[in-house]
Amino acid sequence: MDVRMVPCIPLILSEESMSDSIIIKPDRETLEDTKAGNYFIANYPPFSFWNEKDVPMVEAVLNSPTPGKAPLGLYYHIPFCRKRCHFCYFRVYTDKNSADVRRYLDATMSELEAYASSSYLAGRKPRFVYFGGGTPSYLSAQQLTELTDRMKKILPWDEAEEVTFECEPGTLTEKKVQAIRDFGVTRLSLGIENFSDHILETNGRAHRSGEVFRAFQWARDAGIKNINIDLIAGMLEETDENWSDCIDQVIELSPDCVTIYQMEVPFNTTIYKSMKEEGKLSAPVADWPTKRRWVSEAYARLEQSGYTITSTCTAVKNPEQTKFLYRDHLWGGADMVALGVASFGHLGGIHYQNITHFEDYCSTLERESEVVRRALLTTDEERFIREFILQWKLGAVKPGYFAEKFGVDINSRYQKEFAHWQEQGILEKKPESWELSREALLRVDSLLHQFFLPQHRDAKYV
């Protein structure tokens, strides 16, 4: 799953949930062992600054007399899974029955109807749609077809340039893949993570390697234009030999896009729970230098096979044809309506998150009440920094873009920081951009906190 692309859906746990005997400070440099905490930056300002006070701002912008002009996206969160992975920190449920699922789908349609009737969305259609989880492919082919038919009647997406759908390989059938294609998916993301059955079982994954190859072939046969494969570098018991084999398998499959994440261990994972019980500060996974070496080796081999590295975590076969518009639009300040429990959205410069528990979410919508739990009205300065930080994760930033959109001369404002990076050999000046070295790109999240406003530095991220 593209979990570090935003919007990510972390459970609302914090460092206060830890034992008093274990104090873990944020490890911004990530130079050695993997410690507990969120390291990857998915949004700005940090989620911990979002609050209840700004919740009414969401309704205010929806009721504004003028429709928004930013590209519009739609995120739909399906929180159901067969199993909870040991490294998972998302709002997911493994205990819901068919009646619960129907209730949830009905609740999300009530939420979408409220958004679609607002003046802020009047006359607008989504440019991109994203089904995330959880496991969207947990639903049956019939459920998915009925759901998307209802969604399109409320807020048509016939002009969407991209529709992304996350899948757990073991939940797919050939019929379901065809249904996914038929309701308009253009980008299918397979959460493979690793090709070893032992590694998958050790990390709590529900699928096995045989299901991966079967699902991939079904997607190819269905003619889905853009197939992405997710891998995680640094899973429990992963080795050099296993990692090399995983890259062999990826190259043989030849997907359109490969997304590689470096393992982090947030506080609300079962891995961290075990760490706390055993009194350990370091997670039982590969250290940061090893994870970065593995990703670097993977990128080198993928480049030899004709891929292009397009961000800190993605390689694509044909960058002219294979896009990830969900990410690119969001990192460029797009509006996004978020549907579902705990989901994150962004409208008119306001970040927001929905109620984070299943029963509360459904019952609130059944009462026709507001489901936004917390929000943040951002300033012009914060919106500039958000885009500036997130676009570094693409490997380069363009001064002209920020001058035109925000009236900010980044060359002048960050002259000292850029000079320091140049001295370190990790930044190069191009005619129209600043570009990071490969080494810096693989640890870019650890470099970005210096651009946070003073009040946001050294704060809890979620």
Backbone hydrogen bonds, N-H to C=O, Kabsch-Sander energy under -0.5 kcal/mol:
donor,donor_aa,acceptor,acceptor_aa,energy
3,V,1,M,-2.3
5,M,2,D,-1.2
11,L,89,Y,-1.8
13,L,11,L,-1.8
17,S,14,S,-2.0
18,M,15,E,-1.5
22,I,19,S,-1.7
23,I,21,S,-0.5
24,I,22,I,-0.6
25,K,23,I,-0.6
28,R,26,P,-1.1
35,K,33,D,-0.6
36,A,281,L,-0.7
37,G,265,V,-2.2
39,Y,37,G,-0.6
42,A,40,F,-0.6
47,F,461,Y,-1.1
48,S,461,Y,-1.3
49,F,46,P,-2.0
50,W,47,F,-1.7
51,N,375,A,-3.1
55,V,52,E,-1.6
57,M,54,D,-1.4
58,V,54,D,-0.5
58,V,55,V,-1.7
59,E,55,V,-0.7
60,A,56,P,-1.9
61,V,57,M,-2.3
62,L,58,V,-2.0
63,N,59,E,-1.7
64,S,61,V,-1.2
68,G,120,Y,-2.1
73,G,335,D,-1.6
74,L,128,F,-1.7
75,Y,337,V,-3.2
76,Y,130,Y,-2.9
77,H,339,L,-2.5
78,I,76,Y,-0.6
78,I,132,G,-2.9
81,C,93,Y,-2.4
85,C,83,K,-0.7
86,H,203,N,-2.4
87,F,203,N,-0.5
88,C,85,C,-1.2
91,R,9,I,-1.1
92,V,90,F,-1.2
93,Y,79,P,-3.1
101,V,97,N,-2.2
102,R,98,S,-2.4
103,R,99,A,-2.3
104,Y,100,D,-2.4
105,L,101,V,-2.6
106,D,102,R,-2.3
107,A,103,R,-2.2
108,T,104,Y,-2.4
109,M,105,L,-1.6
110,S,106,D,-1.8
111,E,107,A,-2.0
112,L,108,T,-2.5
113,E,109,M,-2.4
114,A,110,S,-1.7
115,Y,111,E,-1.8
116,A,112,L,-2.9
117,S,113,E,-1.4
118,S,115,Y,-1.9
119,S,62,L,-0.7
120,Y,62,L,-2.0
121,L,118,S,-0.6
122,A,119,S,-0.8
124,R,121,L,-2.3
127,R,72,L,-4.0
128,F,72,L,-1.0
129,V,162,E,-2.2
130,Y,74,L,-2.8
131,F,164,T,-2.4
132,G,76,Y,-2.2
132,G,130,Y,-0.7
134,G,78,I,-0.7
135,T,78,I,-0.5
135,T,80,F,-1.5
137,S,166,E,-0.7
138,Y,135,T,-2.2
139,L,136,P,-1.4
144,L,140,S,-2.6
145,T,141,A,-2.3
146,E,142,Q,-2.7
147,L,143,Q,-2.6
148,T,144,L,-2.6
149,D,145,T,-2.1
150,R,146,E,-2.0
151,M,147,L,-2.3
152,K,148,T,-2.4
153,K,149,D,-1.5
154,I,150,R,-1.4
155,L,151,M,-3.2
160,A,157,W,-1.8
161,E,127,R,-2.8
162,E,127,R,-1.0
164,T,129,V,-2.8
165,F,187,R,-2.2
166,E,131,F,-1.8
167,C,189,S,-2.8
171,T,168,E,-2.6
172,L,169,P,-1.5
177,V,173,T,-2.4
178,Q,174,E,-2.0
179,A,175,K,-2.0
180,I,176,K,-2.6
181,R,177,V,-2.2
182,D,178,Q,-2.5
183,F,179,A,-1.9
184,G,181,R,-1.6
185,V,180,I,-1.8
186,T,163,V,-2.2
187,R,163,V,-2.3
188,L,226,N,-2.5
189,S,165,F,-2.6
189,S,187,R,-0.5
190,L,188,L,-0.6
190,L,228,N,-3.0
191,G,167,C,-2.8
191,G,189,S,-0.6
192,I,190,L,-1.9
192,I,230,D,-0.6
193,E,230,D,-3.2
194,N,192,I,-2.2
197,D,195,F,-0.5
200,L,196,S,-2.6
201,E,197,D,-2.5
202,T,198,H,-2.6
203,N,199,I,-1.8
204,G,201,E,-1.4
205,R,200,L,-2.7
211,E,208,R,-1.1
212,V,208,R,-0.9
212,V,209,S,-0.7
213,F,209,S,-1.5
214,R,210,G,-1.5
215,A,211,E,-2.3
216,F,212,V,-2.6
217,Q,213,F,-1.9
218,W,214,R,-2.1
219,A,215,A,-2.2
220,R,216,F,-2.3
221,D,217,Q,-3.0
222,A,218,W,-1.9
223,G,219,A,-0.5
223,G,220,R,-1.3
224,I,219,A,-1.7
226,N,186,T,-1.4
228,N,188,L,-3.3
228,N,226,N,-0.6
229,I,257,C,-1.9
230,D,190,L,-2.5
231,L,259,T,-2.7
232,I,193,E,-1.9
233,A,261,Y,-3.5
234,G,232,I,-0.6
235,M,232,I,-0.6
237,E,284,P,-0.5
238,E,235,M,-2.2
243,W,239,T,-2.7
244,S,240,D,-2.4
245,D,241,E,-2.1
246,C,242,N,-2.3
247,I,243,W,-1.9
248,D,244,S,-2.0
249,Q,245,D,-2.3
250,V,246,C,-2.2
251,I,247,I,-2.6
252,E,248,D,-2.0
253,L,249,Q,-2.2
254,S,250,V,-2.6
256,D,227,I,-1.1
257,C,227,I,-1.9
258,V,315,A,-3.0
259,T,229,I,-3.1
260,I,258,V,-0.5
260,I,313,C,-2.5
261,Y,231,L,-2.5
261,Y,259,T,-0.5
263,M,233,A,-2.8
263,M,261,Y,-0.5
265,V,35,K,-0.5
265,V,37,G,-0.5
269,T,266,P,-0.9
270,T,86,H,-0.6
271,I,86,H,-1.7
273,K,269,T,-2.0
274,S,270,T,-2.0
275,M,271,I,-2.1
276,K,272,Y,-2.9
277,E,273,K,-2.1
278,E,274,S,-1.8
279,G,275,M,-0.6
279,G,276,K,-0.8
280,K,275,M,-2.7
283,A,34,T,-3.8
285,V,283,A,-1.7
288,W,32,E,-2.6
291,K,287,D,-2.3
292,R,288,W,-2.6
293,R,289,P,-2.0
294,W,290,T,-2.6
295,V,291,K,-2.3
296,S,292,R,-2.5
297,E,293,R,-2.8
298,A,294,W,-2.4
299,Y,295,V,-2.8
300,A,296,S,-2.3
301,R,297,E,-2.1
302,L,298,A,-2.6
303,E,299,Y,-2.7
304,Q,300,A,-1.8
305,S,301,R,-1.0
306,G,303,E,-1.7
307,Y,302,L,-2.6
308,T,316,V,-3.0
310,T,308,T,-0.6
310,T,314,T,-1.9
311,S,314,T,-1.2
312,T,393,K,-2.6
315,A,258,V,-2.4
316,V,308,T,-2.7
317,K,256,D,-2.6
321,Q,318,N,-1.3
322,T,318,N,-3.6
323,K,321,Q,-0.9
328,D,324,F,-2.1
329,H,325,L,-3.2
330,L,326,Y,-1.9
331,W,327,R,-2.7
332,G,329,H,-0.9
333,G,330,L,-1.8
334,A,329,H,-2.1
335,D,71,P,-2.3
336,M,346,H,-3.6
337,V,73,G,-2.5
339,L,75,Y,-2.8
339,L,337,V,-0.5
342,A,355,I,-2.8
343,S,340,G,-1.5
345,G,352,Y,-2.6
346,H,336,M,-2.2
347,L,350,I,-2.4
350,I,347,L,-1.5
351,H,349,G,-0.5
351,H,376,L,-2.3
352,Y,345,G,-2.0
353,Q,374,R,-2.5
354,N,343,S,-2.4
355,I,371,V,-2.5
361,Y,357,H,-2.8
362,C,358,F,-2.6
363,S,359,E,-2.6
364,T,360,D,-2.1
365,L,361,Y,-1.8
366,E,362,C,-2.1
367,R,363,S,-1.3
368,E,365,L,-1.4
369,S,364,T,-2.7
373,R,353,Q,-3.0
374,R,353,Q,-1.6
375,A,51,N,-2.7
376,L,351,H,-2.3
378,T,349,G,-2.2
378,T,376,L,-0.8
383,R,379,T,-2.3
384,F,380,D,-2.1
385,I,381,E,-2.4
386,R,382,E,-2.5
387,E,383,R,-1.9
388,F,384,F,-2.6
389,I,385,I,-3.0
390,L,386,R,-2.5
391,Q,387,E,-2.4
392,W,388,F,-0.8
392,W,389,I,-0.7
393,K,389,I,-0.6
393,K,390,L,-1.1
394,L,391,Q,-1.4
395,G,392,W,-2.1
396,A,391,Q,-0.8
397,V,434,W,-1.8
401,Y,398,K,-0.8
402,F,398,K,-1.3
403,A,399,P,-2.1
404,E,400,G,-2.2
405,K,401,Y,-2.4
406,F,402,F,-1.9
407,G,402,F,-0.6
407,G,403,A,-0.9
408,V,402,F,-1.6
410,I,408,V,-1.1
413,R,409,D,-2.7
414,Y,410,I,-2.3
415,Q,412,S,-1.2
418,F,414,Y,-2.8
419,A,415,Q,-2.3
420,H,416,K,-2.1
421,W,417,E,-2.1
422,Q,418,F,-2.3
423,E,419,A,-2.3
424,Q,420,H,-1.6
425,G,421,W,-0.6
425,G,422,Q,-1.0
426,I,421,W,-2.3
427,L,421,W,-0.7
428,E,435,E,-2.5
430,K,428,E,-0.5
430,K,433,S,-3.2
434,W,397,V,-2.5
435,E,428,E,-2.7
436,L,395,G,-2.7
437,S,426,I,-2.2
441,L,437,S,-2.4
442,L,438,R,-1.8
443,R,440,A,-1.3
444,V,441,L,-1.1
446,S,443,R,-1.3
447,L,444,V,-1.8
448,L,444,V,-0.7
448,L,445,D,-0.6
450,Q,447,L,-0.5
451,F,448,L,-1.9
452,F,449,H,-1.4
456,H,453,L,-2.4
457,R,453,L,-0.6
457,R,454,P,-1.0
459,A,456,H,-0.9
